Amino acid sequence: MKEYRGKVRLVVKFLPYKYRDFAFVSAEAALAAHEQGKFYEMHHLLLKRSPQLDRPSLLRYAQELGLDAGKFQQALETKKHAVHINRDLKLGTDLDLYNTPSFFINGRRVVGNVPYEYLKKIVTDELKR
């Protein structure tokens, strides 16, 4: 995103794996943080602290990031973002997508944790089109 600032757009979709503990509530936590302007900070913290993604840990992370803990906790308790996450899950199913991370670059599917240079080549090629 830094290298291609203003030329590319990142859209994040959620595909919480149903057999992973805390995957869905972690997606909820990321969206609850997004409401307070801290999506990427929470996203990175969740990746860094995994597998400690239980509800008490998520609440600690929210405090660590300076979020309004009451709003954050209420969002988790009411499953405020479940509709959004379930919509993304349906999209993933419709696209026959089962692996994370996965990327779509102008419709080109890239599945898995691939090297930066691989993604960069595809983005560069697509920008030339």
N, C-alpha and C positions, 0 to 999 in steps of 0.2 A: 504494500500500500504506500509506503514511503517513496519507493523508487518510481512508482507510476502515479504519483499524486495528481489528482484531477483528470486522470485518463481511465481509471478503472473504478468499479464500484463493488464493494463486498456486501453480499447479502447472506446473513447467517440463518440457517434453518436448524431445527432441533430434531434429532433422531435418537431419543433415549432408548437404549436397548432394554427390552422388557425383562431380561434375566440378569441385569446388573443392578445390584443394590443401589438405591438412591439416585439412579439416573434421572428419573422423572422429576424428583424434588430438586435436583441440582439444576435442571433446565428451568424450573420455576424460580429458583434462587437467582439465576442469571437474568431472567426477565424482571424480577422484582428489583434487582440492582439497576437494571436499565432504566426503570422508571425514575430512578434517582441519579441518573447520569453516570453510572459506574459499571456498565455492562462489561467492557473489556477488562477492567480491573478485577471484577468478580470472576470472569471467565478464566483469566490467567491464574488466579488464586485457586480456583477449583481444580485446574489441571495440576498445579504445583502440589496441592495438599491431598490429592486423591491417594488412597481410597478413603480418607477421613471426610466423608460427605454426609454423615448423619445430620439430623435436624439441629442438635445442639452445636455441632461444628459450623454449620451454615450460619447460625445466629452469631457465633463468635466472629466469623469472617465478615459479616455485615457490620459488626461493631468496629472491627479492625479497619474497614474501609470508610468509616465515618458515616454510615447510612443511618437513616432514621429507623431504629430497631423496631419500633411499634408498627410502622407501615410495612416494613419488610416481613415481620412475623405474621401480620394479618394477611398479606399476600400469599404466604405459604399455607397458612391455616385454611384459607377459603379457596385455595387452588385457583386463584384469580386468573392465572395464565394457562390453565389446562386446555381451554378451547384452542388457543394459539398453538400449543405444543401438539395437540391431537391433530390439528390441521396439517402441521408439518409432517407428522408421522404418516398421515394418509398420502401426502405428496410423495414421501419416500417410498411407500408401498407402490404407488402408481408408477414411479420411476424405476421400480425393481432395484431399489437401493438398500443395501444391508450393511454397508461398511462405513465407518467413520475413521478419519475424515474422508470426505469426498468433495470434489469440486466440479463445478460446471463452468467452463470458460467459453462463452459464446456458444453454448451447447455441447462443447467437447467435454466428455466425462473423464475425470481423473480420479481414480479410486485409490485410497490408501495414503499413508504418510510418505510422500515422495520428496526427494531433494528439492530445495529451493530453485536450483538451476533448471530443473525439469519444468517447474511451473513457469519460471521466467521465460523460457524459450517459447512455451505455448502462448503466454500473454504477448510477447514480442511479435510472434507470428500473427496473432489475431489483430493486433494494433496496425499491422501493415496492410491488412485486408481492406 
